[in-house]
Amino acid sequence: MEQQGKILIVIPAYNEQNNILKVIRDVREHVRDCDILVINDCSLDGTSPAAKKAEGVKVVDLPYNLGIGGAVQTGFKYAAAHGYEYAVQIDGDGQHLSKEVDTLYNTMIRTGSDVVIGSRFLDVQSFRTSWSRRLGIKVFYYLFRMLIRTKVTDGTSGFRMYNRKSIQLLSRHYSDDYPEPDAIIMLKKHGLRISEVGVEMRQREHGSSSITMIKSPYYMAKVIVSIFFSFIRTRW
């Protein structure tokens, strides 16, 4: 990837000891001239020792489990403090393919966007999520169209690239719990430009998602309320 400016790969990880080294190796293979930051969200397994085996990788061990939002915002704060031009969020479970970082970057340059979201539902055949998650994503799609006049087909995707402007904003304001849909509202209300591009993703090899079938309705209700509050709050 021939990027202009420094790029930070942010990998939030919770109990990913079986995946984290594979993710780091995949980044090293496909993304040149980048720095890697692993945010260990107070894992109960060997995630941190495993990540520290990788040469040149910075590992931040959070003292408490902050959830995905707190872990990712830690990455934004680090990127802002160290002057990175770009940050890419890649989940620690191995679903995101580092070879697709090129796709995100090229889309950002071509469109002049501040944020590029990697979507499972545009042009590329990726693994199919559960029906309950697809339902939630469709609900978010219509909410985005109604509230901010923006089409986002994969609002829960955690595979995203940010430029310095969006890094600065999200280092100050980012939801703690399931933040990806909420962040879209915040970014748009602050006048930042968001694009999507189709990317390939794969099923995680180890572990399981924190959003189970039982938790899905609660998750949807919670995020919908958060989206509406974010829409009203940023208007103020």
KELUMNU-298207 format. One line per 5 residues: number of its first residue (from 1); their letters; for each residue x, y, z of C-alpha. Coordinates in pm, whole numbers, plus 50000, padded with zeros to 5 digits. Each point is the difference from the previous one (the first is absolute). Layout:
N
NUM> A> X,Y,Z; ...
END
This chain:
236
1> MEQQG> 50000,50000,50000; 50156,50326,49889; 49850,50240,50252; 50105,50354,50073; 50036,50052,50376
6> KILIV> 50017,49767,50296; 49742,49727,50045; 49906,49827,50324; 49827,49662,50008; 49783,49986,50313
11> IPAYN> 49907,49648,50113; 49756,49985,50294; 50014,49657,50159; 49816,49820,50278; 50080,49633,50064
16> EQNNI> 50158,49953,49656; 50310,49799,50093; 49929,49752,49719; 49954,50268,49735; 50218,50299,50084
21> LKVIR> 50334,49880,49858; 49831,49893,49675; 49845,50345,49969; 50335,50170,50063; 50177,49778,49745
26> DVREH> 49728,50075,49746; 50049,50375,50053; 50377,49969,49966; 49959,49811,49674; 49757,50236,49830
31> VRDCD> 50047,50349,50146; 50346,50148,49957; 50141,50290,50199; 49739,49989,50273; 50011,49988,50378
36> ILVIN> 49788,49749,50191; 49825,50075,50328; 49822,49720,50187; 49753,50112,50266; 49962,49715,50247
41> DCSLD> 49664,50066,50164; 50082,49830,50331; 49988,49653,49843; 49967,49698,50227; 50219,49781,49779
46> GTSPA> 50347,50033,49848; 49917,50268,49743; 50252,50251,50134; 50299,49762,50033; 49927,49862,49654
51> AKKAE> 49990,50347,49841; 50321,50100,50176; 50180,49714,49827; 49967,50189,49672; 50301,50224,49941
56> GVKVV> 49933,50371,49967; 49635,49984,50110; 49882,50244,50265; 49764,49841,50253; 49784,50208,50234
61> DLPYN> 49853,49803,50292; 49686,50168,50128; 49958,49972,50380; 49625,49938,49967; 49780,49849,49732
66> LGIGG> 49868,50306,49815; 49823,49823,49716; 50060,50049,49629; 49930,50374,50014; 50251,50074,50273
71> AVQTG> 50262,49777,49840; 49967,50160,49657; 49995,50352,50144; 50327,49919,50173; 50136,49938,49651
76> FKYAA> 49865,50334,49877; 50159,50182,50294; 50333,49831,49928; 49979,50084,49629; 49912,50365,50074
81> AHGYE> 50278,50038,50256; 50262,49853,49767; 49904,50191,49686; 49876,49716,49778; 49841,50104,49671
86> YAVQI> 49787,49686,49981; 49866,49734,50233; 49845,49669,49902; 49789,49796,50239; 50047,49626,49952
91> DGDGQ> 49824,49767,50243; 50209,49748,50191; 49780,49703,49910; 50142,49953,49649; 49685,50089,49802
96> HLSKE> 50158,50300,49827; 50250,49940,49721; 50301,50230,50005; 50033,49979,49623; 49682,50210,49986
101> VDTLY> 50169,50297,50172; 50116,50101,49652; 49636,50008,49893; 49907,50228,50289; 50295,50233,49936
106> NTMIR> 49942,50027,49626; 49634,50078,50060; 50090,50269,50253; 50238,50169,49756; 49765,49968,49703
111> TGSDV> 49694,50137,50181; 50165,50246,50236; 49819,49836,50291; 50089,50036,50365; 49887,49647,50084
116> VIGSR> 49969,49689,49783; 49797,49702,50121; 50069,49652,49869; 49663,49843,49914; 49910,49632,49972
121> FLDVQ> 49701,50088,49783; 50147,50194,49707; 50124,49815,49693; 50205,49742,50190; 49895,49655,50117
126> SFRTS> 50077,49967,50371; 49873,49763,50267; 49636,50042,50090; 49921,50131,50347; 49709,49869,50206
131> WSRRL> 49647,50101,49897; 49959,50201,50322; 50312,50203,49931; 49899,50057,49638; 49663,50125,50125
136> GIKVF> 50172,50243,50235; 50230,50126,49725; 49698,50060,49775; 49826,50196,50278; 50310,50215,50043
141> YYLFR> 50012,50053,49622; 49655,50157,50000; 50075,50204,50311; 50308,50149,49834; 49799,50085,49689
146> MLIRT> 49728,50164,50207; 50219,50195,50244; 50311,50098,49804; 49903,49929,49638; 50285,49754,49964
151> KVTDG> 50003,49643,49869; 50212,49766,50212; 49947,49633,49922; 50221,49860,50278; 49963,50233,50295
156> TSGFR> 50138,49750,50252; 50320,49931,49806; 50307,50057,50216; 50235,49998,49699; 50056,50374,49942
161> MYNRK> 50265,50248,49895; 50019,50349,50148; 50194,50311,49902; 50146,50248,50246; 49685,50214,50014
166> SIQLL> 49781,49707,50102; 50266,49867,50238; 50004,50332,50185; 49620,50002,50034; 49964,49640,50115
171> SRHYS> 50291,50025,50243; 49780,50247,50190; 49653,49854,49943; 49931,49629,49953; 49730,49774,50142
176> DDYPE> 50109,49739,50252; 49766,49720,49900; 49945,49873,49641; 50116,50332,49857; 50016,49940,49625
181> PDAII> 49644,50108,49902; 50003,50286,50250; 50329,50133,49861; 49847,50032,49652; 49743,50246,50134
186> MLKKH> 50264,50197,50187; 50235,50021,49703; 49729,50119,49762; 49862,50258,50245; 50350,50145,50025
191> GLRIS> 50017,50036,49622; 50243,49715,49929; 49968,49797,49684; 49941,49624,50020; 50039,49749,49718
196> EVGVE> 49949,49625,49975; 50179,49746,49787; 49943,49629,49957; 50257,49778,50172; 50042,49631,50057
201> MRQRE> 49973,49873,50356; 50017,49652,50151; 49857,49812,50295; 50200,50012,50322; 50193,49679,50062
206> HGSSS> 49992,50004,50381; 49773,50141,50266; 49652,50144,49953; 49830,50336,49959; 49889,50187,50311
211> ITMIK> 49664,50067,49829; 49808,49675,50040; 49653,49915,49872; 49855,50079,50342; 50183,50332,50025
216> SPYYM> 49917,50117,49646; 49663,50168,50080; 50152,50178,50299; 50296,50111,49788; 49774,50135,49726
221> AKVIV> 49779,50191,50242; 50299,50146,50181; 50175,50114,49683; 49683,50148,49850; 49947,50211,50313
226> SIFFS> 50367,50103,49993; 49974,50099,49633; 49703,50227,50068; 50171,50160,50299; 50316,50059,49798
231> FIRTR> 49797,50157,49721; 49829,50241,50241; 50312,50073,50205; 50222,50090,49708; 49729,50224,49859
236> W> 50013,50193,50328
END
